[in-house]
Amino acid sequence: MRSRLALALTLLAVGACTAPTGDEPSTTTVAITTTSTAAPDAPVCLAGELPFVGEGVIAALDSPDQDAHAIGGVRWFPYDGCERVELSFLSPLGSPASGIGPIGVTALPESGIVRVSFSEQVADSAVSDTMLEGDFVGSWHVVEGLGEGLTVDFHLNSPADARAFTADSPARLIVDFRPAETDRVPVMTVAGGGVVVLSPQPGVGLYPLQVTGYADPDTAAVRMQLWDETGIVIDRSLSTLSPVYVWHAFNATVNDGPSGLVRLFVGSVDGDGTPVSGVDVELDLP
């Protein structure tokens, strides 16, 4: 499969030389700009009657004759007042897929994420992540280990509502983003040094403490440490090994530990166990 994906990536790189227009299908991995064919007052990512959702299930989709085996590319199209992301897929032979299969799209405002989940048949990817720094979508990560198949997390730069639908010939998933219709406070995931921590969020926490997130494709394991004023109280290694070259999820439960103001570190350490790169989460624990 790696050789077929390498060929597919070569074809994607060649296709990147041609700028897309409107919703014209393409398997280019990332396109920063595009030309809209919609009227100036109705960009395509706002047109139509499909509702936008700010929390919970955005869409539960399915398609017959599933042959999607890998995520082939992710394209981003910024417009005035909204953004569109388009995902393409590859069959086991490396050709454009014609059916994606079951898809779940969920808004997680408590994490500042819109998450796309696939069935276990979508088990490989030709792409892993990209920083976009859009008004709404800041980055995306392809993650293994959060569900049956691969997951794509869109990290938001500001509160946004979203909608999702599929398109044919070839099969694509389209996710549109627009400003949230609520006064939600922006929530940003804690990320850095090749690590994303989804929980716990900084602030007051409780035991048992659930430590979840994911690490970049080059990281085989991360170190989780809880520090108080005396030093390291809890020190664990969490495996993030995976056969797929995407981000890998980790999950740990701390049933009991230090009280008061503590620091959770997740990332890489040197030979003495001293943190080198990663993220710190400041917590107040009972």
Summary of the structure (lengths in Angstrom):
residues: 286
radius of gyration: 19.9
end to end distance: 49.5
largest distance: 62.6
contacts: 949
relative contact order: 0.14
helix: 5%
strand: 49%
